[in-house]
Amino acid sequence: MSPSRPMRGLAIIAALVALALAQQPSLAGRFNKVLSVGDAGPAWTDLPGVDDRKHGLADLKDAKAVVVVFSCNHCPVATAYEDRLIALAKYYRDKGVAFVAISVSLDPSDDLEKMKVRAREKVYNFPYLHDATQEIARRYGATRTPQVFVLDGKRKIAYMGAVDDDNEAEAAKKHYLRDALEAALAGKKPPVTETRPRGCEIGWKAK
């Protein structure tokens, strides 16, 4: 027995609604209240760096992928990941990946002069920028340090969340950032696209 006209009409309406919803961009990720994987990575301009220069995302236009790391000096979890990030930046540099760390911390230990000292001591091999307005972290939906975002060649978010699954490098078993970079460079979707960020909470100034 063929379905009645009202039933066919309802089915058509349901299909159209489903199609419309599928074409709408998602409003946020599972752990990110602002962005979803596949969204355009928010650009920054004129952020001061420890090299006394101003930096913007457009400066990295030739990179095949960009890793944005929200970090700071005072967070013990962020400092626990410094060596791993330095090693990753070194390994992936020849593969066309650019790393950039951004601090939005207003803690006195995180002012630009102290950031310069930290970058010099650890021999950072990527730009270390400061945003006193905290606007770029809000636009990315960043909440903790360290928190990473992988932007693919089209500067769409391919992965966001934690670097890996353990503060101790030797104990880490799931290497989310590394896997995401390998996938992005191969033009593929990472096996894991979003994880819960781990680390110190970002302290926000009152609006």
Phi, psi and omega in degrees: 000128181285149181294150180291164179300317178300321180294318178297321179297318178296320179296319179295316179298317180298320180294319179294320178296316180298319179295318180296318180294324181293331182274351179277136177293142178290150186276335181194162179275186181293319181248354182249123184277357185244314187239158174239158172301135183101343175287158175291136176289124179303137180271152173237155179221147171056036174275131181289140179246171180291350177268009180065024175243162175264140186233151175216160179300328181298338178296339185257026187299335182272354182287143177284335176203155180231132174254118177258121181244120172272120187216187177190176180279319196276342184283122180295332178288319177299316180291332178294337182262356184304309183298322179295318180292321177298316180295318179295318180298320179294315183295318186270356181301313181290348177267002176092017180261133177253135175252146173213133177254139180231129174252134174242013183291140177256006177296140181304332180284357183243020177289168189299323180295321178287330173297322178298318180297314181297316180296324179289318180296319183269354181056058177302136178250029177210158179298143177235111190247159178232135176236098182292340179281341183066007186296320184293324177293321178296320181291330177275348184073023179290142181230342186220167174232130358274144175226131187244152176226127176259122177256127182281190183298335177265007180063032170267149181287118179262332180205149173208142179142225184273158176291311177207200188252013180205139179296332178270121185304319184292336183269349183293132180245335180244115186255078187300313183294313180299316180296322180294321179293317179301317180293314182299320180291334179270002181073026181244166176280132178301149179298329174232124184259341180208137174226164177290127179295146182236145178135198182280141177290140175288132177271118184265144173277151181296138178282000000 
